[in-house]
Amino acid sequence: MLAQEIIRTKRDGLALSLPQIEAFVKGLTDGSWSEGQVAALAMAVFLRGMGRDECVALTHAMMHSGHVMRWPGMPGPVLDKHSSGGVGDKLSLMLAPLVAACGGYVPMISGRGLGHTGGTLDKLAAIPGYNTKPEPALFDRVVRTVGCAIIGQTADLAPADKRFYATRDVTATVESVPLITASILSKKLAAGLQGLVMDVKCGNGAFADTLTMAQELAHSIVAVASGAGLKTTALITDMNQVLGTTVGNALEVMEAIAHLRGDGVREPRQHEVTLALSAELLVMGGLAIDTTAARARLQNALDSGTAAEHFARMVAALGGPADLMERPASYLAPAPVVVPVPALRAGVLSTMQTRAVGMTVVELGGGRRKATDAIDTRVGLTRVQPLGARLQKGEPMAWVHAADTASAQRAVAQLQTVFVLDSEASAAQPWHTTPTVLETIASSASRAATTSTKIAPLRPHSTEQPAFEALEPGSSYAPTGFSHYSRSLL
């Protein structure tokens, strides 16, 4: 089947057949499709969309382009979280050890940065010695003994998606609901999960920049995942400003460590989203009766240091420094140039062009312009002021960490245009913040689980190490239950 004819079909707005989709995925995997052909089909889908059946077929084909994991004999629920991407989004680094500290098992397969957003894999690359590509037996052992392991997509886990993901990043085809859905779920279904929570970012720093698009993506993921038998809940969360106070790989790891250790005051919005997502997983996995009980359990795991301990054990087990939690500054390389971004006038920080903030970090070297680019994990922003902050002229709105003075100066100039100060706002006028969690969308299966599952006791993670199992490509998989989801994904 000729690649150009498959591209032509979608270019002309027609639905791809199952054989066409399977031929495309095969071409991704065996290299018979060129980079230009992959990019052309991605753009055709971006412009023309995909129907429900096409998205299901693409998800299924990419899932089975490699091995499908199973977790036999696991003494607790196998759970995970995924984000649609935001600026300053370091939640995975805190959520995985938090859930593990409460009795869950989190085999988290993370990706690199896409477009203006940072990737968890790039953040972990800032930790010396951390192995993001462990052998399957080591991955299995760390999940079972520590309770969590955050790694990169392995060569044999949905390899078709891995190549497609890299091409989309550099061809302006990231913001496509069916492609995002298929990319996320092909990996999550292949990871052998029992429950998934999806963080769908919404706002000017998200791929879904409107609530309508965020709802479309959330419903798409919940419906497709549920039809495949995976309990899934999606939270739509605000991304009209940086999440937390840092942007940039090593800097975000530093903030995550401080959050887990309880250094100072935990940034409120970041804390709320972390607890909200983690609580959904605990309830879904039968580890808490409801989200109120789940939050109490999670807060205790933070305050007692148990979550921090799990993060430290995970880092050490995957080759990182054993004392990273105690001495992060000794291992996370600093940028040589650090300068403030002074406010040009007094006023209230009323708007943040969050996508532009992310692109500024990309231009500093903290992200990629093309798939082969190396990343400078040192660069980024710290002490980013939140919306509603009242600033005097000259007061820093953020601090730039750069590789050289010239790039630092360019970043300062860019940020002074994307942080908008309202000089007319009265000092006495209260600032009304946007809710952090805008909406929750749950499948019927995940809702049923919250009322019918017995609460599992907290138990230490198993020291047994059963052999890692995987289903070979082409193994039996029959998604069901899609008939209720009839509208197009775009």
Helices and strands as residue ranges (DSSP letters): H 3-11, H 18-30, H 35-48, H 52-63, E 68-70, E 79-83, H 91-101, E 106-110, H 120-124, H 136-146, E 148-152, H 159-169, H 177-190, E 195-202, H 211-227, E 231-238, H 249-261, H 268-284, H 291-303, H 306-317, G 328-330, E 337-342, E 347-352, H 354-361, I 362-366, E 380-382, E 390-391, E 396-402, H 405-418, E 419-422, E 437-442, H 444-452, E 469-471
